[in-house]
Amino acid sequence: MIRKIAVFILVLLPLLLSACEELPPLADPTEAPLSFPIDPRFREIYDRMGGEQVLGRGYSPKIQDGNLECQYTRNAMMVFDASELNTNHYALAPIGLMLNVKEAPIPAPANLTSRYVDGYVIFSEFVPFRDSREIPFIGRPISHVHFDPNTDQYTQYFENVGLVRTKGDPPDRVQLLPYGDWTVNSTCRPMQNNRFPPVDPQFSAAAAGLGPIFTGYPLLEARVGLDGRVEQVFENVVLAVDVSQPGQYSLVPLSDRIGILAHPKVPDAKDPNKTFIPIDGEKGYNVPNYFLAYLKQHGSLQTSGMPITELVTGEGDNYRQCFQNLCLVNYLNDPDGLGVRPEPLGYKFRSKYYSEAQVQPTSTAPSNTVVIQIDMPQQAVATSQEQLINITVTSGVLPVTNAAAFIRVTYPDGSQSNSPFPLTDANGRASITLPPIQAPNLTLVPFQVCINQPGSGEVCNKSYYMISNIP
Protein backbone atom coordinates (compact mmCIF):
# COMPACT_ATOMS: atom_id res chain seq x y z
CA MET A 1 0.00 0.00 0.00
CA ILE A 2 1.24 3.46 -0.86
CA ARG A 3 1.09 4.67 2.71
CA LYS A 4 3.93 3.04 4.62
CA ILE A 5 1.87 1.94 7.58
CA ALA A 6 2.67 -1.72 8.05
CA VAL A 7 5.94 -1.01 9.85
CA PHE A 8 3.99 0.89 12.46
CA ILE A 9 1.22 -1.68 12.72
CA LEU A 10 3.45 -4.73 12.96
CA VAL A 11 5.86 -3.38 15.58
CA LEU A 12 3.58 -1.09 17.58
CA LEU A 13 4.29 -1.53 21.27
CA PRO A 14 1.33 -2.01 23.60
CA LEU A 15 2.54 0.83 25.79
CA LEU A 16 1.66 3.31 23.06
CA LEU A 17 -1.99 2.71 23.87
CA SER A 18 -1.66 2.62 27.65
CA ALA A 19 -3.12 6.11 27.99
CA CYS A 20 -6.56 4.94 26.92
CA GLU A 21 -6.70 1.28 27.90
CA GLU A 22 -9.23 2.05 30.63
CA LEU A 23 -11.52 4.18 28.48
CA PRO A 24 -14.95 2.93 27.45
CA PRO A 25 -16.01 3.34 23.81
CA LEU A 26 -17.53 6.74 23.07
CA ALA A 27 -21.07 6.64 24.38
CA ASP A 28 -23.86 7.03 21.84
CA PRO A 29 -27.34 5.97 22.98
CA THR A 30 -28.67 6.09 19.41
CA GLU A 31 -26.05 3.87 17.77
CA ALA A 32 -27.19 0.78 15.89
CA PRO A 33 -26.55 -2.50 17.72
CA LEU A 34 -24.02 -3.72 15.14
CA SER A 35 -21.47 -6.20 16.43
CA PHE A 36 -19.22 -8.55 14.47
CA PRO A 37 -16.19 -10.52 15.64
CA ILE A 38 -12.86 -9.20 14.47
CA ASP A 39 -11.65 -11.37 11.60
CA PRO A 40 -8.36 -13.27 12.13
CA ARG A 41 -6.89 -11.23 9.27
CA PHE A 42 -7.11 -8.12 11.47
CA ARG A 43 -7.09 -9.51 15.02
CA GLU A 44 -3.40 -8.83 15.69
CA ILE A 45 -3.37 -5.28 14.42
CA TYR A 46 -6.75 -4.56 16.04
CA ASP A 47 -5.37 -5.62 19.42
CA ARG A 48 -2.13 -3.71 18.95
CA MET A 49 -4.02 -0.54 18.11
CA GLY A 50 -5.96 -0.77 21.34
CA GLY A 51 -8.82 -3.09 20.48
CA GLU A 52 -12.38 -2.16 21.31
CA GLN A 53 -11.33 0.48 23.81
CA VAL A 54 -9.83 2.55 20.98
CA LEU A 55 -11.19 1.36 17.62
CA GLY A 56 -14.59 0.25 18.89
CA ARG A 57 -16.26 -3.08 18.28
CA GLY A 58 -16.48 -4.74 14.86
CA TYR A 59 -19.08 -3.08 12.65
CA SER A 60 -18.96 -5.46 9.71
CA PRO A 61 -17.68 -8.90 8.77
CA LYS A 62 -14.46 -9.02 6.77
CA ILE A 63 -15.25 -7.78 3.26
CA GLN A 64 -13.44 -8.83 0.08
CA ASP A 65 -13.34 -6.19 -2.65
CA GLY A 66 -10.93 -7.15 -5.43
CA ASN A 67 -7.42 -7.17 -3.98
CA LEU A 68 -8.67 -5.42 -0.87
CA GLU A 69 -9.82 -6.98 2.36
CA CYS A 70 -11.33 -4.70 4.95
CA GLN A 71 -13.31 -4.64 8.15
CA TYR A 72 -15.14 -1.73 9.67
CA THR A 73 -14.99 -0.99 13.35
CA ARG A 74 -17.14 1.65 14.97
CA ASN A 75 -14.34 4.21 14.79
CA ALA A 76 -12.26 3.25 11.74
CA MET A 77 -11.80 0.91 8.81
CA MET A 78 -8.91 -1.54 8.71
CA VAL A 79 -7.62 -2.42 5.22
CA PHE A 80 -5.38 -5.20 3.90
CA ASP A 81 -4.18 -4.79 0.31
CA ALA A 82 -3.10 -8.12 -1.14
CA SER A 83 -1.79 -6.48 -4.33
CA GLU A 84 1.27 -5.00 -2.66
CA LEU A 85 4.61 -6.46 -3.60
CA ASN A 86 6.25 -5.49 -0.30
CA THR A 87 5.19 -6.11 3.27
CA ASN A 88 3.26 -2.88 3.66
CA HIS A 89 -0.16 -4.44 3.39
CA TYR A 90 -2.08 -2.86 6.26
CA ALA A 91 -3.59 0.58 6.71
CA LEU A 92 -6.42 2.51 8.22
CA ALA A 93 -8.61 3.95 5.46
CA PRO A 94 -8.67 7.78 5.19
CA ILE A 95 -12.37 7.95 5.99
CA GLY A 96 -12.09 11.54 7.17
CA LEU A 97 -11.59 12.68 3.59
CA MET A 98 -15.07 11.36 2.75
CA LEU A 99 -16.98 13.24 5.46
CA ASN A 100 -17.15 16.80 4.08
CA VAL A 101 -15.24 18.05 7.12
CA LYS A 102 -12.00 19.21 5.49
CA GLU A 103 -11.40 22.88 6.22
CA ALA A 104 -9.08 25.40 4.61
CA PRO A 105 -5.68 25.61 6.32
CA ILE A 106 -4.56 28.81 8.04
CA PRO A 107 -1.15 30.46 8.51
CA ALA A 108 0.70 29.59 11.69
CA PRO A 109 -0.64 31.80 14.52
CA ALA A 110 1.73 34.19 16.25
CA ASN A 111 3.23 32.99 19.55
CA LEU A 112 2.17 29.43 18.82
CA THR A 113 2.92 27.00 21.64
CA SER A 114 0.98 23.98 20.36
CA ARG A 115 1.69 21.77 17.34
CA TYR A 116 1.14 23.21 13.84
CA VAL A 117 0.94 20.71 10.96
CA ASP A 118 0.03 21.33 7.32
CA GLY A 119 -1.87 24.54 8.09
CA TYR A 120 -3.72 23.27 11.18
CA VAL A 121 -3.08 23.84 14.89
CA ILE A 122 -3.44 20.49 16.64
CA PHE A 123 -5.44 20.93 19.83
CA SER A 124 -2.86 20.74 22.59
CA GLU A 125 -4.87 18.18 24.58
CA PHE A 126 -4.71 15.89 21.52
CA VAL A 127 -0.96 16.27 21.04
CA PRO A 128 0.15 13.63 23.61
CA PHE A 129 -2.30 11.10 22.14
CA ARG A 130 -1.12 11.85 18.62
CA ASP A 131 2.57 11.81 19.53
CA SER A 132 2.28 8.46 21.34
CA ARG A 133 1.32 6.84 18.04
CA GLU A 134 2.94 6.66 14.67
CA ILE A 135 1.49 9.37 12.44
CA PRO A 136 -0.13 6.91 9.95
CA PHE A 137 -2.46 5.68 12.71
CA ILE A 138 -4.20 9.06 12.88
CA GLY A 139 -3.24 10.62 9.56
CA ARG A 140 -2.79 14.29 8.78
CA PRO A 141 -5.11 16.89 10.31
CA ILE A 142 -7.93 18.02 8.01
CA SER A 143 -9.79 20.40 10.33
CA HIS A 144 -9.29 22.90 13.10
CA VAL A 145 -10.46 22.14 16.61
CA HIS A 146 -14.18 22.67 17.26
CA PHE A 147 -16.06 22.99 20.55
CA ASP A 148 -19.69 21.97 20.93
CA PRO A 149 -21.27 23.56 24.04
CA ASN A 150 -24.16 21.09 23.90
CA THR A 151 -21.87 18.16 24.62
CA ASP A 152 -18.93 20.08 26.16
CA GLN A 153 -16.69 18.29 23.69
CA TYR A 154 -13.69 19.34 21.63
CA THR A 155 -13.35 17.56 18.31
CA GLN A 156 -10.74 17.57 15.57
CA TYR A 157 -10.80 15.58 12.36
CA PHE A 158 -7.82 13.74 10.91
CA GLU A 159 -7.54 11.66 7.73
CA ASN A 160 -7.93 8.23 9.32
CA VAL A 161 -9.59 8.89 12.67
CA GLY A 162 -11.29 11.73 14.49
CA LEU A 163 -10.40 12.72 18.04
CA VAL A 164 -12.84 13.87 20.72
CA ARG A 165 -12.36 14.97 24.30
CA THR A 166 -14.91 16.10 26.88
CA LYS A 167 -14.07 19.28 28.76
CA GLY A 168 -12.99 18.56 32.33
CA ASP A 169 -12.09 14.90 31.72
CA PRO A 170 -8.77 13.57 33.05
CA PRO A 171 -5.80 14.68 30.92
CA ASP A 172 -5.27 11.26 29.29
CA ARG A 173 -8.88 10.74 28.23
CA VAL A 174 -9.06 11.05 24.45
CA GLN A 175 -11.45 8.98 22.38
CA LEU A 176 -12.14 8.39 18.69
CA LEU A 177 -15.09 9.68 16.73
CA PRO A 178 -17.28 6.96 15.14
CA TYR A 179 -15.93 7.24 11.60
CA GLY A 180 -16.92 3.66 10.82
CA ASP A 181 -20.45 4.20 12.10
CA TRP A 182 -20.84 7.17 9.78
CA THR A 183 -19.54 5.44 6.66
CA VAL A 184 -20.14 1.69 6.99
CA ASN A 185 -20.77 0.15 3.58
CA SER A 186 -20.86 -3.28 1.97
CA THR A 187 -17.56 -2.76 0.15
CA CYS A 188 -14.09 -1.57 1.08
CA ARG A 189 -14.93 1.85 -0.38
CA PRO A 190 -16.12 4.21 2.36
CA MET A 191 -19.55 5.67 1.70
CA GLN A 192 -19.55 9.36 0.83
CA ASN A 193 -21.24 10.61 4.00
CA ASN A 194 -21.58 14.35 4.37
CA ARG A 195 -21.10 14.80 8.08
CA PHE A 196 -22.08 18.45 7.69
CA PRO A 197 -24.16 20.10 4.97
CA PRO A 198 -22.18 21.94 2.28
CA VAL A 199 -21.87 25.70 2.30
CA ASP A 200 -24.66 27.01 0.06
CA PRO A 201 -23.32 28.70 -3.10
CA GLN A 202 -25.09 31.92 -2.07
CA PHE A 203 -22.80 32.09 0.96
CA SER A 204 -19.61 30.60 -0.48
CA ALA A 205 -17.83 33.92 -0.95
CA ALA A 206 -18.91 35.22 2.45
CA ALA A 207 -17.88 32.05 4.28
CA ALA A 208 -14.53 31.97 2.49
CA GLY A 209 -13.88 35.61 3.31
CA LEU A 210 -14.77 35.22 6.98
CA GLY A 211 -12.82 31.98 7.32
CA PRO A 212 -13.70 28.49 8.60
CA ILE A 213 -12.72 29.13 12.22
CA PHE A 214 -14.86 32.27 12.30
CA THR A 215 -18.02 30.69 10.87
CA GLY A 216 -17.56 27.08 11.98
CA TYR A 217 -19.20 24.22 10.07
CA PRO A 218 -22.65 24.62 8.49
CA LEU A 219 -25.30 23.06 10.71
CA LEU A 220 -28.18 23.26 8.23
CA GLU A 221 -28.72 23.57 4.53
CA ALA A 222 -29.84 27.05 3.48
CA ARG A 223 -33.55 27.76 3.90
CA VAL A 224 -35.98 30.66 4.23
CA GLY A 225 -35.87 32.23 7.69
CA LEU A 226 -38.51 34.02 9.72
CA ASP A 227 -37.78 37.36 8.06
CA GLY A 228 -38.21 35.98 4.53
CA ARG A 229 -34.50 35.99 3.74
CA VAL A 230 -32.54 32.89 2.86
CA GLU A 231 -30.31 31.96 5.77
CA GLN A 232 -27.75 29.29 6.59
CA VAL A 233 -26.90 28.39 10.15
CA PHE A 234 -23.23 27.83 10.97
CA GLU A 235 -21.75 26.83 14.30
CA ASN A 236 -20.83 30.41 15.22
CA VAL A 237 -22.90 32.72 13.02
CA VAL A 238 -25.98 32.77 10.82
CA LEU A 239 -25.57 34.19 7.31
CA ALA A 240 -28.54 35.64 5.43
CA VAL A 241 -29.19 37.04 1.96
CA ASP A 242 -32.17 38.83 0.43
CA VAL A 243 -33.13 37.00 -2.77
CA SER A 244 -33.78 40.37 -4.42
CA GLN A 245 -30.17 41.40 -3.72
CA PRO A 246 -28.02 38.35 -4.47
CA GLY A 247 -24.47 38.60 -3.22
CA GLN A 248 -25.33 41.14 -0.52
CA TYR A 249 -25.06 38.94 2.54
CA SER A 250 -25.39 39.98 6.17
CA LEU A 251 -25.24 38.32 9.56
CA VAL A 252 -28.45 37.56 11.44
CA PRO A 253 -28.58 39.39 14.82
CA LEU A 254 -27.94 36.17 16.65
CA SER A 255 -27.76 37.61 20.17
CA ASP A 256 -31.27 39.06 20.02
CA ARG A 257 -32.71 35.98 18.30
CA ILE A 258 -31.55 33.58 21.03
CA GLY A 259 -32.36 35.91 23.91
CA ILE A 260 -29.00 37.31 25.07
CA LEU A 261 -29.86 40.42 27.10
CA ALA A 262 -27.97 43.67 26.64
CA HIS A 263 -26.05 45.07 29.59
CA PRO A 264 -26.70 48.60 30.86
CA LYS A 265 -24.47 51.04 28.97
CA VAL A 266 -21.49 52.43 30.87
CA PRO A 267 -19.10 55.40 30.53
CA ASP A 268 -15.63 55.23 29.02
CA ALA A 269 -13.45 53.19 31.39
CA LYS A 270 -10.29 55.01 30.23
CA ASP A 271 -8.56 51.64 30.06
CA PRO A 272 -5.57 51.65 27.67
CA ASN A 273 -6.20 47.96 26.94
CA LYS A 274 -9.75 48.65 25.78
CA THR A 275 -11.48 50.88 23.23
CA PHE A 276 -14.68 52.65 24.21
CA ILE A 277 -17.49 52.25 21.66
CA PRO A 278 -20.15 54.94 22.26
CA ILE A 279 -23.72 53.77 21.75
CA ASP A 280 -25.86 56.41 23.42
CA GLY A 281 -24.13 59.75 23.87
CA GLU A 282 -21.32 59.30 26.36
CA LYS A 283 -22.34 55.79 27.28
CA GLY A 284 -21.58 52.55 25.52
CA TYR A 285 -19.28 49.58 26.00
CA ASN A 286 -15.56 49.04 26.50
CA VAL A 287 -14.17 46.45 24.09
CA PRO A 288 -10.76 44.77 24.67
CA ASN A 289 -8.26 45.67 22.01
CA TYR A 290 -7.58 41.98 21.33
CA PHE A 291 -11.25 41.51 20.38
CA LEU A 292 -11.09 44.49 18.04
CA ALA A 293 -7.87 43.18 16.51
CA TYR A 294 -9.58 39.84 15.89
CA LEU A 295 -12.64 41.52 14.36
CA LYS A 296 -10.42 43.62 12.11
CA GLN A 297 -9.38 40.38 10.43
CA HIS A 298 -13.04 39.47 9.85
CA GLY A 299 -14.76 42.64 8.71
CA SER A 300 -14.56 44.69 11.92
CA LEU A 301 -17.74 45.89 13.67
CA GLN A 302 -19.62 45.74 10.37
CA THR A 303 -19.48 41.97 10.73
CA SER A 304 -20.05 41.56 14.45
CA GLY A 305 -22.47 44.43 14.90
CA MET A 306 -22.16 46.84 17.80
CA PRO A 307 -21.35 45.53 21.28
CA ILE A 308 -24.32 44.85 23.57
CA THR A 309 -22.47 43.77 26.73
CA GLU A 310 -19.39 44.61 28.73
CA LEU A 311 -16.57 42.11 29.03
CA VAL A 312 -17.48 39.39 31.53
CA THR A 313 -15.67 36.42 33.00
CA GLY A 314 -17.19 33.19 31.78
CA GLU A 315 -16.70 29.56 32.68
CA GLY A 316 -13.10 28.70 33.47
CA ASP A 317 -12.12 32.36 33.69
CA ASN A 318 -12.55 32.78 29.94
CA TYR A 319 -13.46 36.31 28.87
CA ARG A 320 -16.66 36.82 26.88
CA GLN A 321 -18.32 39.78 25.21
CA CYS A 322 -21.41 39.81 23.03
CA PHE A 323 -22.18 41.87 19.96
CA GLN A 324 -25.36 42.11 17.94
CA ASN A 325 -24.47 39.25 15.59
CA LEU A 326 -22.18 37.05 17.68
CA CYS A 327 -20.32 36.63 20.95
CA LEU A 328 -16.53 36.48 21.21
CA VAL A 329 -14.65 34.40 23.75
CA ASN A 330 -11.00 34.59 24.72
CA TYR A 331 -10.23 31.05 25.85
CA LEU A 332 -7.45 32.10 28.20
CA ASN A 333 -7.28 28.94 30.26
CA ASP A 334 -8.25 26.48 27.56
CA PRO A 335 -5.53 24.70 25.61
CA ASP A 336 -3.80 26.22 22.63
CA GLY A 337 -5.71 25.96 19.40
CA LEU A 338 -8.66 28.08 20.50
CA GLY A 339 -7.56 31.57 21.57
CA VAL A 340 -10.04 34.26 20.48
CA ARG A 341 -12.95 33.00 18.40
CA PRO A 342 -16.73 33.33 18.18
CA GLU A 343 -18.81 31.37 20.65
CA PRO A 344 -20.69 28.49 18.92
CA LEU A 345 -24.16 29.98 19.36
CA GLY A 346 -25.44 28.47 16.12
CA TYR A 347 -26.39 25.31 18.03
CA LYS A 348 -28.77 27.31 20.23
CA PHE A 349 -30.23 29.06 17.20
CA ARG A 350 -30.77 25.74 15.44
CA SER A 351 -32.38 24.22 18.54
CA LYS A 352 -34.73 27.18 18.97
CA TYR A 353 -35.90 27.60 15.37
CA TYR A 354 -35.49 24.23 13.68
CA SER A 355 -36.70 20.79 14.68
CA GLU A 356 -34.37 17.81 15.00
CA ALA A 357 -35.94 16.20 11.93
CA GLN A 358 -34.61 19.04 9.81
CA VAL A 359 -31.02 18.94 10.95
CA GLN A 360 -29.86 15.41 10.23
CA PRO A 361 -26.69 15.24 8.11
CA THR A 362 -27.28 14.16 4.53
CA SER A 363 -25.44 11.41 2.73
CA THR A 364 -25.05 10.26 -0.83
CA ALA A 365 -24.68 6.88 -2.40
CA PRO A 366 -21.30 5.16 -2.21
CA SER A 367 -18.92 5.80 -5.05
CA ASN A 368 -15.99 3.79 -6.37
CA THR A 369 -14.98 6.41 -8.93
CA VAL A 370 -12.03 8.74 -8.85
CA VAL A 371 -12.36 11.59 -6.35
CA ILE A 372 -10.37 14.83 -6.59
CA GLN A 373 -9.77 16.68 -3.31
CA ILE A 374 -8.76 20.36 -3.66
CA ASP A 375 -6.75 22.20 -1.02
CA MET A 376 -5.54 25.81 -0.99
CA PRO A 377 -3.28 27.26 1.73
CA GLN A 378 -5.07 30.59 1.21
CA GLN A 379 -8.70 31.16 0.25
CA ALA A 380 -7.94 34.79 -0.64
CA VAL A 381 -4.87 36.33 -2.29
CA ALA A 382 -3.91 39.85 -3.33
CA THR A 383 -3.62 40.92 -6.96
CA SER A 384 0.18 40.67 -6.63
CA GLN A 385 0.16 37.13 -5.21
CA GLU A 386 0.35 33.73 -6.85
CA GLN A 387 -2.13 31.06 -5.76
CA LEU A 388 -1.06 27.53 -4.85
CA ILE A 389 -3.54 24.75 -5.68
CA ASN A 390 -2.95 21.31 -4.15
CA ILE A 391 -4.91 18.22 -5.14
CA THR A 392 -5.20 14.66 -3.86
CA VAL A 393 -6.64 12.04 -6.21
CA THR A 394 -8.12 8.87 -4.71
CA SER A 395 -10.14 5.90 -5.85
CA GLY A 396 -12.02 4.40 -2.94
CA VAL A 397 -9.48 4.20 -0.12
CA LEU A 398 -6.37 4.26 -2.31
CA PRO A 399 -4.41 7.16 -3.80
CA VAL A 400 -4.17 7.31 -7.59
CA THR A 401 -0.58 7.64 -8.80
CA ASN A 402 0.54 9.17 -12.10
CA ALA A 403 -2.87 10.76 -12.67
CA ALA A 404 -2.81 13.51 -15.31
CA ALA A 405 -5.02 16.28 -13.95
CA PHE A 406 -5.50 19.76 -15.39
CA ILE A 407 -6.98 22.98 -14.06
CA ARG A 408 -9.45 25.15 -15.98
CA VAL A 409 -9.53 28.72 -14.65
CA THR A 410 -12.27 31.22 -15.53
CA TYR A 411 -10.99 34.80 -15.42
CA PRO A 412 -13.00 37.92 -14.51
CA ASP A 413 -13.37 38.83 -18.21
CA GLY A 414 -14.94 35.44 -18.95
CA SER A 415 -11.92 33.92 -20.68
CA GLN A 416 -10.56 30.54 -19.64
CA SER A 417 -7.22 28.75 -19.55
CA ASN A 418 -6.28 25.09 -19.14
CA SER A 419 -3.02 24.15 -17.42
CA PRO A 420 -1.71 20.64 -16.62
CA PHE A 421 -0.71 19.54 -13.14
CA PRO A 422 2.41 17.41 -12.74
CA LEU A 423 1.53 13.72 -12.55
CA THR A 424 0.33 12.76 -9.08
CA ASP A 425 2.94 11.26 -6.78
CA ALA A 426 2.85 8.04 -4.75
CA ASN A 427 0.36 9.65 -2.33
CA GLY A 428 -1.94 10.79 -5.14
CA ARG A 429 -0.87 14.42 -4.67
CA ALA A 430 0.10 17.16 -7.11
CA SER A 431 0.37 20.96 -7.00
CA ILE A 432 0.30 23.88 -9.38
CA THR A 433 0.93 27.59 -8.86
CA LEU A 434 -1.35 30.05 -10.66
CA PRO A 435 0.06 33.46 -11.62
CA PRO A 436 -1.32 36.68 -10.06
CA ILE A 437 -4.63 37.94 -11.43
CA GLN A 438 -5.43 41.61 -11.79
CA ALA A 439 -9.06 42.01 -10.74
CA PRO A 440 -11.23 44.27 -8.57
CA ASN A 441 -11.22 43.65 -4.84
CA LEU A 442 -13.39 40.71 -3.64
CA THR A 443 -13.57 39.17 -7.13
CA LEU A 444 -14.13 35.42 -7.14
CA VAL A 445 -11.93 33.29 -9.40
CA PRO A 446 -13.77 30.02 -10.16
CA PHE A 447 -11.86 27.00 -11.41
CA GLN A 448 -12.23 23.28 -11.80
CA VAL A 449 -9.71 20.47 -11.64
CA CYS A 450 -10.40 17.59 -14.00
CA ILE A 451 -9.06 14.19 -15.02
CA ASN A 452 -9.97 12.46 -18.27
CA GLN A 453 -11.08 8.91 -17.54
CA PRO A 454 -11.29 6.51 -20.50
CA GLY A 455 -14.89 5.51 -21.08
CA SER A 456 -16.41 7.99 -18.63
CA GLY A 457 -15.13 11.38 -19.81
CA GLU A 458 -13.99 14.12 -17.46
CA VAL A 459 -14.14 13.75 -13.69
CA CYS A 460 -13.99 17.24 -12.16
CA ASN A 461 -14.18 19.08 -8.87
CA LYS A 462 -15.03 22.78 -8.76
CA SER A 463 -13.78 25.44 -6.39
CA TYR A 464 -12.82 29.10 -6.31
CA TYR A 465 -10.69 31.61 -4.50
CA MET A 466 -11.02 35.32 -3.87
CA ILE A 467 -8.95 38.32 -4.92
CA SER A 468 -8.67 40.42 -1.77
CA ASN A 469 -6.47 43.47 -1.25
CA ILE A 470 -7.77 44.09 2.28
CA PRO A 471 -4.71 44.26 4.59
PyMOL commands that set and color helices and strands:
alter all, ss='L'
color gray80, all
select helices_A, chain A and resi 6-11+14-20+40-48+52-55+95-98+127-131+135-138+179-183+201-210+212-215+254-257+289-296+301-304+315-317+346-353+356-358
alter helices_A, ss='H'
color red, helices_A
select strands_A, chain A and resi 63-65+68-72+77-81+90-92+115-117+120-122+146-148+153-157+162-166+175-176+223-224+230-233+238-241+249-251+274-280+283-288+312-313+319-322+327-330+340-342+370-375+380-381+387-395+398-399+405-410+416-420+429-434+443-453+457-467
alter strands_A, ss='S'
color yellow, strands_A
deselect
rebuild
show_as cartoon
